[in-house]
Amino acid sequence: MQTRDRRKLIVNTTQIIVWAGVLIAPALITWSTAGSVDAALTVFKATAVVVLPMCLLYFVNFLFLVPKFLFGGKPVWFYLINLLVLLTWNLWEYFPHKPIDFPQEVVDQFGSDKLWAIYAVSILMMFIIECLVILLAVGARYVIRTHEALVRAEEERRKSTEAELTWLKNQLNPHFLFNTLNNISSLTQIDPDQAQERIGQLSDALRYALYDSEAEKVPLAGEVAFMENYIDLMALRCNEHTRVERSLVLPDQELMIAPLLFISLIENAFKHGVSARNDSAVRIDLHAEGRDLCFVCENTLFEKGTDDRSGSGIGLVNLRRRLELIYPGQYSYDQSVVDGMYRVEIRLKNQL
């Protein structure tokens, strides 16, 4: 059974149980206090005369009149049909073919000339109660309608988020794999043995990027192993002028994390922070601080113009968007330049 049908069944069943309780409760109270089954049956019959028509009025409105006419763009028909039902019902109920037989105690207390006022007040009170029953049906249907609208909106938002995350990951994977292949291709002519070893690392990276990272969250240990391979592959482009430092420390507690989250920062560091002629450095650090997971990436800052500098590129744009979608209100993203080093720190809060 679908979720919506199951929710509808629960709502309708709950309403039936509530009305059944209203019908039975007076008789049960009478039976428990007086201890007489006959008295309880008498109360039950008297209660049924009032409650059953009210129950019918409620469900006719709840199941048919409110959704079809009031919420269906035909409110005039909703009011006309209810007015016709109430008039017909009350005329039949309170204007019978024989005179009303008031108890003698009522006649003695108020006098026969004032019985019409009592009768009119009784009709008015019953009419007000009937209107309240209709309003109750409208309110219940409105609450359910509002809840269903919120559920639909949340479902649409979730599907939209999943589609956007898939799109972002599809952009990310070819991006860094293309750069890695370029690095290995240049190595094949210089050191074939090392190139073969790096191809093995690339195979592991490809397997992780294409298959293991399909889940919404992956173990941090697998992500760290992938980053280790990725840093080794990216370091192929570096010469003796570049110092690559890394410290990827797993926390004691096992942690699940969004896959391929920090790769754009590492790629950006090697792309913009490495020089073939000048001294440069790349520093990558991952560690736990309290309940937070902290990732820091630093690289030498070389000015390359407005269109080619650290902190730009589609990879970092995707990173910021993924953080917003996956960790809303649970992350911080800080970037700065300190002593000629471009520094980005991402803190995933309360993950441990």
Secondary structure, DSSP 8 states (H G I E B T S, - for coil): --HHHHHHHHHHHHHHHHHHHHHHHHHHHHHHHH--HHHHHHHHHHHHHHHHHHHHHHHHIIIIIIIIIITTT-HHHHHHHHHHHHHHHHHHHHS-SS-----HHHHHHH-GGGHHHHHHHHHHHHHHHHHHHHHHHHHHHHHHHHHHHHHHHHHHHHHHHHHHHHHHHHHHHHHHHHHHHHHHHHHTTT-HHHHHHHHHHHHHHHHHHHTGGGSSSEEHHHHHHHHHHHHHHHGGG--TTEEEEEEE---SS--EE-TT-SHHHHHHHHHHS--SSS-EEEEEEEEEETTEEEEEEEEE-----TTSSTT-SHHHHHHHHHHHHHSTTSEEEEEEEETTEEEEEEEETT--
